[in-house]
Amino acid sequence: MTDAVHAFINDTFTKYPLSPGPLSGLTFAVKDVFHIEGVRNTAGNPQWYETHPASEITAPTIIHLLESGATLRGLTMTDELMYSLNGENYHYGTPLNPRDPARIPGGSSSGSASAVASHSVDFALGTDTGGSIRVPASYCGLFGYRPTHGRILMDGVIPLAPSFDTVGVLSRDAYTLKNVAQTLLNKTETTTSFTNCFIPEDAWTISDTATRAILEPLVTQLKDKTSLYFDTLTLAEAGLSEWATTFRILQGKEIWQTHGTWIEDVNPTFGPGVKERFMMAKNITEAKAQPEVVKRQQLRSQLRTLLMGNGLLIIPTVPGVAPLRGLPDEAVENTRQQTLQLACIAGLSGCPQVTIPVIPNTGIPLGLSIIAGIGHDLALLQWACDFTHMLKKYQT
């Protein structure tokens, strides 16, 4: 296989299906944080590769896919220790965004998104702690799925912040997304019929004017063509920037607990931005984190009560189109902070989220995201399939 888009860190091996199944004939790749027996991970950093041996196990998620008939094609690029949303790796380079090579692919599951968007594989696994599936899905014009926290096994996956970490899926169509997720999920789920749709105005105002002009007509179509009850509301009275702060503090504290000892022992070289975030994480004290624990519990209760079993929340996936490559650090960080205000909603609540690609006339993608209540993953994935079919049916 020729890696023309620089999506792979290791494409020298193939793992063939262990048995035929519902995914027979499909190929996939996995982010370079999934353990594969006999293969060494970089986790996006050369010193990680140097200080960690080859894996002794294969992640159960990979085994499930192989047992369902899929073929594994290799390990894909990631931002350093998954701690970025941009997809630009200081050590290994930037995977191509096939939709617009002048723009970043998004991260940290950058290579997974690039591999799927370039048709190198049919689908890919990544991880999503703070948006690392949803952001590259939006930037590269893909379907992306972040599950209910804890619903898909994280065993055999290098962690970042365990109370936020999830295994996610990227694909070019909604039906492949649903079929792969069904393989990985516990399929015991109460049948859900969504009846209520909530439009959080504070989330929509984070996106830029051009993005709203493209996405809002799709919400209007949904209102006109379905029997869903629609309501507008404000999620965060003090602003979603406060929710993002809660996320940043709690995530950062867990990240240092997870990787701080290795960082202090090895003193690895990190790229711009990543180094600063790790130093920020190091300085988060228990006293600083404890109030944020209470805030997270409150907003989790708020969202779970709002959505329960029959509610959906519709938001832009990211504030705008993928930024250009090589922007100044200040501009990159500003975009990251805005993006976290949208991504932290599912991250803090633990709710499942699907992002649906929207390709306007410019050809530069956007994402429209749907969030459902805890544990209603399969119903959400089916709803995304139905919604996508409806959009195609009524497009002129």
Residue pairs with C-beta under 8 A, 6 or more apart in sequence:
1 11
1 73
1 74
1 120
3 11
3 120
4 96
4 118
5 95
5 96
5 98
5 114
5 115
5 118
5 120
6 77
6 93
6 94
6 95
6 96
6 111
6 114
7 29
7 76
7 77
7 95
7 96
7 110
7 111
7 112
7 114
7 115
7 118
7 120
8 29
8 74
8 75
8 76
8 77
8 111
8 115
8 120
9 32
9 42
9 75
9 76
9 77
9 78
9 92
9 111
10 32
10 39
10 74
10 75
11 73
11 74
11 75
12 74
13 36
13 39
13 74
14 71
14 72
14 73
14 74
15 36
15 62
15 66
15 71
15 72
16 66
16 71
17 24
17 66
17 67
17 68
17 69
17 70
17 71
18 63
18 66
18 67
19 67
19 68
19 69
20 69
21 67
21 68
21 69
21 70
21 183
22 68
22 69
22 179
22 182
22 183
23 65
23 68
23 69
23 70
23 179
23 180
23 183
24 68
24 69
24 70
25 69
26 69
26 70
26 71
26 122
26 123
26 176
27 70
27 71
27 72
27 73
27 121
27 122
28 65
28 70
28 71
28 72
28 73
28 121
28 122
28 123
28 124
28 125
28 180
29 72
29 73
29 74
29 75
29 76
29 111
29 112
29 115
29 116
29 120
29 121
29 124
29 125
30 36
30 59
30 61
30 62
30 72
30 75
30 76
30 112
30 124
30 125
30 126
31 75
31 76
31 78
31 108
31 109
31 111
31 112
31 124
31 125
31 126
31 127
32 41
32 42
32 43
32 44
32 75
32 76
32 77
32 78
32 111
33 41
33 43
33 78
33 82
33 127
33 157
33 158
34 41
34 59
34 61
34 62
34 75
34 125
34 156
34 157
35 41
35 55
35 56
35 57
35 58
35 59
35 156
35 157
35 158
36 55
36 58
36 59
36 62
36 72
36 75
37 54
37 55
37 56
37 57
37 58
38 54
38 55
39 54
39 55
39 75
40 49
40 52
40 53
40 54
40 55
41 48
41 49
41 52
41 55
41 75
41 158
42 48
42 49
42 78
42 92
43 49
43 52
43 78
43 80
43 81
43 82
43 158
44 77
44 78
44 79
44 80
44 81
44 82
44 89
44 91
44 92
44 108
45 80
45 81
45 91
45 268
45 269
45 270
46 91
46 268
46 269
47 266
47 268
47 269
48 81
48 268
51 262
51 266
55 156
57 156
58 156
59 153
59 155
59 156
59 157
60 153
60 155
60 156
61 125
61 152
61 153
61 156
61 157
61 167
61 184
62 72
62 125
62 156
64 183
64 184
65 72
65 125
65 180
65 183
65 184
66 72
68 183
70 180
73 115
73 120
73 121
75 111
76 95
76 109
76 110
76 111
76 112
76 114
76 115
76 124
76 126
77 87
77 89
77 92
77 93
77 95
77 110
77 111
77 114
78 89
78 107
78 108
78 109
78 110
78 111
78 126
79 85
79 86
79 87
79 88
79 89
79 107
79 108
79 110
79 132
79 274
80 89
80 90
80 91
80 270
80 271
80 274
81 158
81 160
81 259
81 274
82 108
82 127
82 129
82 132
82 158
82 160
83 108
83 160
83 255
83 274
83 277
83 278
84 107
84 108
84 273
84 274
84 277
84 336
85 106
85 107
85 108
85 130
85 131
85 132
85 135
85 336
85 339
85 340
85 343
86 104
86 106
86 107
86 110
86 273
86 323
86 332
86 336
87 94
87 95
87 97
87 104
87 105
87 106
87 107
87 108
87 110
87 113
87 136
87 139
88 94
88 104
88 107
88 110
88 271
88 325
89 110
89 271
90 270
90 271
90 272
90 274
91 269
91 271
94 104
94 105
94 110
94 325
95 105
95 110
95 111
95 113
95 114
95 115
96 105
96 114
96 118
97 103
97 104
97 105
97 106
97 114
97 117
97 139
97 140
97 322
98 114
98 117
98 118
98 140
99 117
99 139
99 140
99 141
99 322
99 363
99 364
99 365
100 322
100 363
100 364
102 324
102 325
103 139
103 321
103 322
103 323
103 324
103 325
103 364
104 110
104 139
104 322
104 323
104 324
104 325
105 113
105 114
105 117
105 136
105 139
105 140
105 322
106 113
106 135
106 136
106 137
106 138
106 139
106 140
106 318
106 322
107 132
107 135
107 136
108 126
108 127
108 132
109 124
109 126
109 127
109 128
109 132
109 133
109 136
109 168
109 170
110 136
112 124
112 125
112 126
112 136
112 170
113 124
113 126
113 136
113 137
113 139
113 140
113 142
113 170
114 120
114 136
114 140
115 121
115 124
116 122
116 123
116 124
116 140
116 142
116 170
116 171
116 172
117 140
117 141
117 142
117 172
119 172
122 171
122 172
122 176
123 169
123 170
123 171
123 172
123 176
123 177
123 180
124 169
124 170
124 171
125 167
125 168
125 169
125 170
126 132
126 133
126 136
126 167
126 168
126 169
126 170
127 133
127 157
127 160
127 165
127 166
127 167
127 168
128 134
128 144
128 146
128 165
128 166
128 167
128 168
129 160
129 161
129 164
129 165
129 166
129 251
129 347
130 164
130 247
130 251
130 340
130 343
130 344
130 347
131 318
131 339
131 340
131 342
131 343
131 347
132 168
133 144
133 145
133 146
133 166
133 168
133 169
133 170
134 144
134 146
134 168
134 317
134 318
134 343
134 346
134 353
134 355
134 367
134 369
135 317
135 318
135 339
135 343
136 142
136 144
136 170
137 143
137 144
137 170
137 317
137 355
137 357
137 367
138 144
138 317
138 318
138 322
138 355
138 357
138 365
138 366
138 367
139 318
139 321
139 322
139 365
140 322
140 365
141 357
141 359
141 365
142 170
142 171
142 172
142 357
143 170
143 171
143 172
143 173
143 174
143 176
143 177
143 354
143 355
143 356
143 357
143 384
144 168
144 169
144 170
144 177
144 317
144 354
144 355
144 367
145 168
145 169
145 170
145 177
145 181
145 352
145 353
145 354
145 355
145 377
145 381
146 166
146 168
146 346
146 352
146 353
146 354
147 166
147 167
147 168
147 181
147 184
147 185
147 352
147 377
148 350
148 351
148 352
148 374
148 375
148 376
148 377
149 163
149 164
149 166
149 350
150 350
151 166
151 185
151 186
151 352
151 375
151 377
152 166
152 167
152 184
152 185
153 167
153 184
154 162
154 165
154 166
154 167
157 165
157 167
159 165
159 258
160 251
160 254
160 255
160 258
160 259
161 250
161 251
161 252
161 254
161 255
161 258
162 254
162 258
163 250
163 254
164 247
164 250
164 251
164 254
164 347
167 184
169 177
169 180
169 181
169 184
170 177
171 177
171 180
173 388
174 356
174 381
174 384
174 385
174 388
175 385
177 354
177 381
177 384
178 378
178 381
178 382
178 384
178 385
181 377
181 378
181 381
182 378
182 381
185 377
185 378
187 378
189 375
189 376
189 377
189 378
189 379
190 309
190 375
191 379
192 309
192 310
192 372
192 373
192 376
192 379
193 310
193 379
194 228
194 310
194 311
194 312
194 372
194 379
194 383
195 227
195 228
195 229
195 310
195 311
196 228
196 229
196 231
196 310
196 311
196 312
197 222
197 228
197 229
197 230
197 231
197 311
197 312
197 313
197 314
198 230
198 231
198 232
198 233
198 306
198 307
198 311
198 312
198 313
198 314
199 219
199 230
199 231
199 232
199 233
199 314
200 232
200 233
200 234
200 235
200 313
200 315
201 232
201 233
201 234
202 234
202 235
202 236
202 239
202 240
203 235
203 240
203 315
203 316
203 341
203 342
203 345
204 212
204 216
204 315
204 316
206 240
206 316
206 319
206 338
206 341
206 342
207 215
207 316
207 318
207 319
207 320
207 342
208 319
208 320
210 320
210 321
211 316
211 319
211 320
211 321
211 366
212 316
214 358
214 360
214 366
215 316
215 358
215 366
215 368
218 358
218 368
218 391
219 314
219 368
221 390
221 391
221 394
222 228
222 314
222 387
222 390
223 230
225 390
225 394
226 390
228 312
235 243
235 302
235 303
235 345
236 242
236 243
236 299
240 341
240 342
240 344
240 345
241 337
241 341
242 295
243 299
243 341
243 344
243 345
243 348
244 337
244 340
244 341
244 344
245 292
246 292
246 295
246 296
246 299
246 344
246 348
247 340
247 344
247 347
247 348
248 340
249 284
249 288
249 289
249 292
250 289
250 292
250 293
250 296
251 347
252 277
252 280
252 281
252 284
253 281
253 284
253 286
253 289
255 278
255 281
256 278
256 281
256 282
256 284
259 278
260 281
260 282
262 268
263 278
270 278
272 329
273 329
273 332
273 333
296 348
299 348
299 349
300 348
300 349
300 350
303 313
303 345
303 349
303 351
304 349
304 351
304 373
304 374
306 313
307 313
307 351
307 371
307 372
307 373
307 374
308 373
309 373
309 376
310 373
311 372
311 373
312 370
312 371
312 372
312 380
312 383
313 345
313 351
313 370
313 371
313 372
314 368
314 369
314 370
314 371
315 342
315 345
315 369
315 371
316 342
316 366
316 367
316 368
316 369
317 342
317 355
317 366
317 367
317 368
317 369
318 339
318 342
318 343
318 366
318 367
319 335
319 338
319 339
319 342
320 366
321 364
321 365
321 366
322 364
322 365
323 331
323 332
323 335
342 369
345 351
345 353
345 371
346 352
346 353
346 371
349 371
349 374
350 374
351 371
351 372
351 373
351 374
352 371
352 372
352 374
352 375
352 376
352 377
352 380
353 369
353 370
353 371
353 372
354 369
354 370
354 380
354 381
354 384
355 367
355 368
355 369
355 370
356 367
356 368
356 369
356 370
356 384
356 387
356 388
357 365
357 366
357 367
358 365
358 366
358 367
358 368
359 365
360 366
370 380
370 383
370 384
370 387
372 379
372 380
372 383
